[in-house]
Amino acid sequence: MDDPYHSNFYQGPQGGSNTYSTFEEGRADPDGYYRGNEYSAQDEDAASDVTEGHDEDDEVYEGEYQGIPHPDEIKARDRAARAAVQAQEVSDGAVGKMQDEEQLAHQYEAIIEECGHGRFQWTLFFVAGLALMADGVECFVVGFVLPSAEKDMCLSNANKGMLGLIVYLGMMLGAFIWGGLADKMGRKRCLIIALAINSIFAFLSSFVQGYDLFLFFRLFSGIGIGGSIPIVYAYFSEFLSREKRGEHLSWLCMFWMIGGIYASSMAWGIIPHYGWGFSMGTEYHFHSWRVFVLVCALPAIASLIGLTFMPESPRFLLENAKHDEAWMILKQVHDTNMRAKGEPEKVFTVSHIKTPKQDDEFIEIQSSTGTWYQRWMVRIMTVIKQVLQNVLSLFSPQLRLNTLFMAIIWFTMAFSYYGLTVWFPDMIKYLQNEEYESKVKVIRRERVEHFTFNFSLENQIHREGEYFNDKFTKIEMKSVTFEDSLFEECFFEDIRSTDTFFKNCTLINNVFYNTDLNKEKFIDCKMVNTTFLHPKQGCHLDYEEENDVLIYLVSFLGSLAVLPGNIISALFMDKIGRIKMIGGSMLISSVCTFLLFFGSSESAIIGWQCLFCGTSVAAWNGIEVITVELYPTNKRATAFGVLNALCKFAAILGSSIFASFVGITKVIPILMASSALVAGGLLALKLPETREQVLM
């Protein structure tokens, strides 16, 4: 049978004269298939006979006398088994029995094992983690600035709702777009572009004054950061060996938690400080919440800078037949790790890397002719077509069932998680408002004449009052309502108000000078010879009220509660498997959700939130790890992008539905969240276990 990789194998730079390895050193057959260094393995076996029962430091290996094999023996046995299988395949002339992707996957796994896990992976871990942290920050930004932004920009309830959802909409679009492009243009390139878009538009959004522009910039900021999760996991996983993949991808998930902690602590430390901003004239105001928006762009900028020093994924390059680049990057990984381990003399033994043939010659010829405009149009249309074909291929007979199961699991998990994380702080605000309203002071039929109100009024209802020739000067009115009252010959000057209304009142010969009491505050009122002079422009920012530190504390504790679950999932991901981790975590989370029936105080809700976040994070980690492992390299980022886009859609749906029941009933949100978690957890048990698989 013809070799599917015919004339398409790599022999290192400068052909067969590679100074780093030879056929004998690497045991690569003339057909170009890499096998690893068998002589080196023999030397290891010889050494083990001499030093049996000892580790590298000449210490007794504890498991030797218990019949437990040494981890190094297990690794050597795995490599020998793979080499034996591959040798049998070749000797029998049955190369065609193994799919092209499987051959490259096993070969690449052997190469990554030889490169080791060390300084290079840890450097990439922190760079990629900062991009993931930026995604976590983006989810919190609008929620923290909304109480201030709605006052600063005079937002209506409809506008507030749109601002709260616009980021998730942008992230949904970004996940789909960048995930698909990363499989065609490269992980590093797309991640750099995505983070650059996020940084630029986040920076600009902090300076714009109008609501429409702020909404526009936050949308594109979300589109940029939406690509971070799909690309980061695909990118980082392709530098990890099978035995390290589950654990270290789970450690990577911690950066999302760090993003939540960073956002809540920065909001707590910056937004309440009104004096941290500045003004330019009477029209331009840069308040402290805008400083917070700037600070939240720092993780994306830091990751962007770090990525410029990192290489492209060699697995992606091999898929696209870029042999030289892939070989040089793998050698860089190997040499970096060996130098860090104090073994700089250890050579990289890979001399041959097989890659599948490429059939894009027509595209390349077509894209190199015509005008620049035509060439670009050809390239753009070709990429769009390839991305769409890749998306459709996720529903091919081989992948259809896994894609359907993963879509349901992603949706149910996101619907419950994001719905409840919005519901928790909204419930706390509702309880606070209920307590505040229970202390309202009702004043009936008061009659006041020739009196000057020079003290603030708060949480009061004045009914059927009469005010004659009174003055209201330089005061604040907070949650004050006048009902069925009469104001005659009264003078209002320099008034600042929050939630203050006049209902069914009669106003005769009154003057309102330099106040923010506009006509919308007067509901069904009768006005006779009443004038409004020099009304205040803009809206009043009440930082003491609008930025209750309890809200920041709730988000901080919710993010911090994820830490134990992250540690447990990282330590046991490879021991108990991805499927049991996802199913068990989702089912336990559903039980925790039911406990919400037994607590109605603020402290109880905070406690249940921490418990829910801590138990559900293991499911998130397992979902993200198995998504990486279920799909081949040329579809990995695309699949992750599609599923993450579905996740953001579920977040929009869940947060909207759950928020609508605040103050009405908590039964429906609890039942919806629990049912979704149970359904997703049971379905997860039907997925194939992937912890023993190499990356296809």
N, C-alpha and C positions, 0 to 999 in steps of 0.2 A: 504493500500500500504506500502511496506517495506520502512523504513527510509533509505535514501541513505547515511546517516551519521552514520548508526548503529554501536555502540560500538566504535565510533571514535570521541567522544567529550572530551573536556578538562575541568577538574575540579580544576585546579590550582595545585601547588606543594603539594605533600602528600595527594592526593585524595581529599575527601570531608572535610578534617579537616583544610581547608584553614582558617587562622586566619584573613585574610583581608576581607572576605565576606562569606555570607551564601546564601542559596536559598532565604530566606526571605529578606535579604538585597538587593540582586541583582535581585529578582523576576525572577529567572531562573527556568523554569519548569524542571521536572525530565527528560525530553527528551534531556536536555542539551542546550537549545537555550537561548541565552542571551537577556534580555529585558531592561536592565537599572534599575535604582532604582525608583520604582513607589512611595514608601513612601516619598522619597526625593522630588519627583515632587509634592506630596500632600502638603508637608510642604511648598514648594515654593508658591503653590496656596493660602494656608492659610496666608502666610506672605504678599502676594500681596493684600489680602483683607484689612489687617490692614494698609498697607503703600501705598494704591492706589494713583497713581499720583506722586509717589516719586521714585527716583532712589536710588542707594546704598548709596549715600551721602546725602539723605534726601532733594534733590533738586527737583523742579517741573519738570516733564518730559514734554517737550514742545508740543509733539504731542498728549498728552492725550486728551486735550480738542478739538482737531481737528479731533478726531475719528481715529487717526493713532495708530495702535497697537505698543506696546513696542517691541524692538528686542528680549528681553528675552521671551516674550509671544509667539512670532513666533517660536523660537527654541523649547519651551516646546510643542507647538501645533504640530510641525513636529515630535518630538519624540513620542508624544501620538498617532499620526496618524500611524506611523510605527508600534508601539506596537499593536495598534488595528487591523491593517491588519494582522500582524503575528499571533495574538491570534485567529482571525477568521480562518486563514489558518489551524492552529493546531486543533482547536475545531471541525472543519468540517471534519477533517481527510483528508485534501486536501494539504498536504505538498508537494506532488509530482507535484502540479500545478506550483510551483515556482521552477525554475531551481536551481541546486546546487550553481552555481556561484552567483545568485541573493541573495540567503539566506546569504551566507558568506559576500557578498558586503554590504547588509543592516546592518548586525550585526557589521561588521568592522567599518562602518560609525558611528554607535552609540557609539562604543568604542572610536574612535578617538575624537568624540565630547566630551565625558567624560574626555578624557586626556587633552583637551583644547589646545589652541595655545599660546605658550609662549617661555620661555628661550630655551627649547630644540630645537624647530623648528628654532629659530633665530640662534642658534649655528650651526645647520646643514646647514642653509641657507648660512652662510659665508664659511663654509668648501666646500660645493658643488659649491658655486659661484666661488671659486678659481679654481676649476677644469674647470669650464666653461670659466673663464678668460684665463686659459692656452690654451684652444682651440682658443680663439680669437687672442691671441699672436702668435700662430703657423701660422695662416693665413697671418700674416704680416712679419714674420721673413725673409723669403727668399727674398721677395720683397725689403726689406730695405738693406739687405747685398749684393744683387746681383750686384749693381754697383761696389762695392769694391771687391767682390769675383771674378768677371770676370776678373779683372785686376790682382789680387793676384794669381789666378790659370790659367791665360792665356786662358780663355774660348772662344770658338768659339760661333757663334750665335746659332748653333744647341744645343750646351751644355747649353747655357743660357736658352734656351727654355725648355729643359728637367729639369733643376734645378728648374725652376719656376713651373712646373707641378707636380714634384715628391711628394711634400708635399700633394697636393690634392689627388693624387693617393693613398698615404699611408693612408690618413684619410678616403678615400672611403672604402678601405679594412678593416681598423680598425673598422669603424662603423658597417659594416656587421658582422664581427667576434665577437666583444665584445657585440654587442646588442643581438646576438643569445645566447652567453654563459651566459649573465647576467640572462636570464630566467631559466637557468639550474643550474648554479653554485652560484648564488647570486649576488646582486647588489654591495654590499660593496667589496667583494672579487675581482670581475672582475675590478671594478674601481681602486682598489689599484694596481693590476697587470698592468693595462693599463697605469696608471700614472707613475709607476716605470719604465716601458719600455720607455716611453717618456722622463723621466728625465735622464735616463742612456745614451740613444743614443743622446739626445740633448747635454749633457755634453761632450760626446766623439767627436761629430761632430765639436765642437769648436777647437779641438786640431789637427785634422788630416790635413795634408798638401795637399794630392792628391785629385783631383776632384772625382775620382771613389769612394774612401772611404767616402768622404763628402756626395756624393749622396746616398750611401748605408745607412749611419747613419741617414740622414734626412728622408729617406723612412721609416725606422723603428720608428723614432721619430713620424712621422705622423700616423703610424699604432697604436702606443700607444695612442696618444691623440685623435684619431678618436673615441674611445669608450666613451669619456667624455660626449658628448651631449646626446646620447641615454640613457646612464645609469643614468646620473645626473637627468634628468627630471623624469624618472621612479622612481628613488630612493626617491627623495624629495617629489614627489606627493603623495607617499604612507604614508606620515606622516601628510598630510593635510586633513582637513575636506572639505566637498563639498563647504561650504560658503566661505572658504579661498583659495581654490585651484586656481581659475583663477587669482586672484589678486597677490598672492605670487609667482606663477610660472612666471607671467609677471615681477615682481620685480627681480626675479632671472635672467631674460634675460639681465638685465642691466650689469651683469658681463662680457658679451661678449663685450659690448661697452667699459667697463673699460679696458678690455684686449687690445683693439685697441688704446686707449689713452695711456696706459702704454707702449706699443711697440713703438708708434711713438715718445713719449717724451723721452724714453730711447735711441732710435736711434738718435734723434736730439742732445741729450746730450753727447753721447759716440762716435759714429762712426767718426764724423769729427776730433776727437782728435787723430791724428796719434801717438803722443807720449805716449799714454796709453798702447801700446803694448810693446813687448820685443822680442829680437832675441837671438838665441843660435847658434853661429857660422854663417856660410853663408847660410846654408840650411834651418834652422827652423826659421820661423817668426810667431809671435803671434801678429797680428795687432788688432787695436781697434774694428774692426767689429766682431772679435772673442770674445772679451769681451762682446759685445752686445748679442751674441748668448748665452753666459753663463748666463747673467742676465735674459734673456727671459725664462730660465728654472725654475726660482724661484717660480712663481705661482704654477706650477705643484708640486714642492717639498713641498711647504707650504700646499697645499691641501692633499698631500700624508701623511704628518705628522698628520694633523687634522683628517683624516679618521681613523687612528688607534685608536682614542678615541671614535668613533661613532659606534653604533650598526648596525646590519643587518636590512633590512626592515622586520618588523613583518608580513606584508602582504605576502611577498615572503615565509617566514617561514611557515605561515599557509597553503599556497598552497602546501607545501611539508610536511605537517603533523608534523611539529616540534613545538608541542604545548607548551612545557615548555619554550623554548627559546623565542617564540613569546610573551607569557604571561609576562615573566620577563621584556622584552624590553618595552612592553606597560605600565607596571607598572612603569618602570624607567621614561618613558616619562611623565606619569601622576604625579609622585612624584616630578620630576624636575620642572615642570610647577607650581605645587601647592606651593612648597617652594618659588619659585620666586614671587608668588602672595601673599605671607604671609599667606597661608592656609595649613601649613604642617599637620594639624590634619585631613584633608579631605582624606578619604580612597578610594582606588581603588575598585569599587564594582563588577568588572567582575569576575565571578567564572566559567563560562562555555563558551568555544569557540568551535564551530563546525568547522571541517575541512573535506574536501572530502577524501575518501579512496584513497590510493596509490596502484598502481598495478605494482610496480617495484621489487617484491620479487625475481623473477627469475634472474634479473640483479644483485641484491645484492648477491645472492647465487653464481652465476657464477663468480662475480668479487672477491669473497673471497676464491677461490680455484686456484690451479695451481701455477706456479712460479710468481715472481714479474713482470717479463716482460709480461707474459700472462695476469695477472690481469690488468696491466696498459693498454695493448692493448684493452682489453675488455671494460675498462672504457672509453678510448679515442674514440673508435669506437661507443660505445653507445651514448656518448655525441654528436658526430658528426651527428649520425643518428637522434637523438632527435632534434637537431638544424635545420637540413634540413627539418624534418617533420613539425616543427614549422613554418618555412618559407613558406612551401607549404600550411599550414593551413590558412595563410593570404588570400589565394585565394579560400577558401571554400565558399559555397553558402551564408553563413551568413555574411561573411566579404568581399566578392569579390568586390562588388560595392564600398564600402567605401575605400578599398585599391586602387582601380583603380582611384577614384576621388582624393584621397590624393596624389597618385603618380604624377598625372598630375599637381596638385597645387604645390607640392614641386618642381617639375622640372621647371615649368614656372617661379616660383618665383626666384629660384636659378639661372636659365639661365639669367634672366634679371638683377638681383642684382649683381652677381659676374661679369657678362660681362661688365656692366656699371662701376663698381668700378675699373676694370682694364682699361677700356677705358678712364675714366676721367684723371688719371695721365699720361697715354700715350699721350693723346691729349695735355696736358700741356707741356710735353717734346717736342712734335712735334712743338708746337707754339714757344717754346723757341729756338729750333734749326732753325726754319724758320727765326726768328728774328736775330739769330746769323749769319746765312748764308747771310742774306741781307746786313750785314755790312762787308762782305769779301772784302779784298783789293787785286785787280788784278794788278800785275806788269808785263809789257811786255818788252821783248827784252832788258833787262838790261845787261850791260857788266861790270864785276867787276874783277879787277886784284890786286894781292898782298894785299888783305884786310883781316882783322881778324874780324869775326863775333863773338863778345862776349856778345851779347844781345839776348834775346829770340825773337823768331818769332812766331806770332800767327795769325790765321785766314787770311792766305795769299795764293794767287795762283801766282806762278812765271811761266810765259810762254815764251818760246824761249829765255831764258837767256843764257849767257856765263860766266863761272867762271874759271879763270886761276890762279893757284898758290894761292888759298885762304885758310884760316883756319876757321873752325867752332869749337870753343872750349868752353866747359863747359856752354852749353846753353840748353834751352828747346825749342822744336818745337811742337807747338800745332795747329792741324788743318792746316797744311802747305802742299801744293802740288807743286811739280816742274814738269812742262810739257814741253816736247820737248826741253829740256835744255842740255847744254854741261858742264861737269865738267872735268877739266884737271889739274893734279898735285895738287889736293886739299887734305887737311888733316882734317878729322873729329875726334874729341876727346871728350870723356865724354859727349855724347849726350843723352838726355832723350826726348822721343817723344811720342805724342799722336795723333792718326789719321793723321800721316804724311806719304806721299807716293811720290815716284818718278815714273812718267809715261812717257814711250817712250823717255827716256833720254839716253845720251851717256856718259859713265864714263871711262876716260883714266888715268892710273897711279895714282889712288887715294888710300888712306889708311883710313880705318875706325878702330879706336882704342877705346876700352871700350865704345861702343855705343849699344843701343838697336835697331839700324837700321839693322834688319836681311833681308835676301834675299826676304822674302815675301813682304817687303815694296817696292821692285823694280819691277814694272809691265811693261813688254815689253821693258826692258832696255837692251842696249848693253854695256857690260863691257869688257874692255881691261886692263890687268895687274892691276886689282883692288883687294886689299886684305882686309880681315876682321880679326883683331887681338883682342883677349880677349873680345869677345862680352859679353854684360851684360846678366846675367842669370835672368830668371823670367820676370815678367811684372811690369811696373811702375804704382804705385798707386798715382793718382792725387786727393787727398781728396777735395781740394778746388773746383774742377770741378765736380767730380763724386757724391758728396754728397750735392747737392743743398738743402738748408734748406726749399725751397718751397715745395719739395716733401714730407718732413716730416710734414710740416704745413698742406698740403692738407689732408693727412691721419688723422692728429690730429683733424682738423675741421670736417671732415666727420664722425669720431667716436663721437665727441662731439655733433654734430647735432642730433644724435639718442636720446639724453636725453629727450627732450620734448615729442617725440613720445612714449618713454618708459613709462614716467609718465602718459600720457593720456591713454595709453592702459591698464596700471595696474589699474587705477582708474575706468575705464569704462568697463573692460572685463566682469565682472559679471553683469553689468547693461544693456548693450546693446546686449551682447551675443557674442560668438566666431564667428559665421557665418557672422554677419554684420560687425564685426571688420575686418575679413580677406577680405571679398569682397569689403568693402568700402575702405580699405587701398590700396588694389591692384589697384582699379579703379582710385583712386586719384593719385597714383604713376604713372600710365600710362599717366595721363594728365600732370604731372610734367615732364615726359620724353619728351613730345611733345614740351615743352618750350625750349628744347635744340636747336631747330631750330633758336631761336631768340638771341643766344649769341655765339660769336666766340672768345672772348678775354679770357685771363687767369682768370681774376676776375669773369667773367660771368660763366665760367665752374665751378669754385669753388663754386659759389653761387647755381647753379643748382644741383651740387653734394650734398651739404648740405640739400637742399630742398628735393631731392629724398630720401636720407638716412633717414631723419626725418619722412617722410610720409610712407615709406615702412616698418619701424620697427614694426609698429602695426600689420601688416600682419604676419611678422615672429613670433611675440609673440602669436598671435591667432593660427597659424599653429602648433606651438609646444604644446600649451595647448590642442588643440582638438585631436592631435595625442595621447597624454597621455590618454584622456578620451574615445576615440573610441574603444580601444582594451582592452581585459581582462588582468588580471595580468600575466598569464602564457605566454602571447604573446606580452605584452606591449613593453618591451625593444627590442624584435626581430623586431617588426613592426617599431619602431623608428629607429633601426639600418638600416633596409632595405631602408626606406625612406630617411634617412640621407645619406646613400651611394649613392642613386640616386641623391640627392642634390649635392654631391661632383662631381659626373659625369657631371651633368649639369654645375657646376662651371668650370670644365675643358673645356667643349665644348664651353660655353659662352665666357670665357676669350680668348680662341684661336680664335674664329670667330670674336669677336669684335676687338681684337688687329690687325687682318689682314686688317681691313678697315681704320686704322689710317693713315691719310695723303692722303687717296683716296677719301672717301666720308663719311659723317656722316648720310646720309639719311637712309641707310640700317640698321646700328645699332639701330637708333632711332625707325624705323618702327618695327624691330624684337622685341625690348624690349617692346614697347607699345602693340603690338599684343599679346605677351605672357602674359603680365600682365592683359590685358582685358579678355583673354580666361580663365586664372586661376581665376580671380576675379568672373566672372560670374558662373563658375563651382562651386566655393566655396559656393555660395548661395543654391546649391542643397544638401549640406551636412546636416545631422541631427544636431539640436542644442543639446549640451551636458551639458550646465551649470547647469541643474537641476538633472543630473544623478549622482548616486554614482559610485565610481570606481569599475568596475566589477573584 
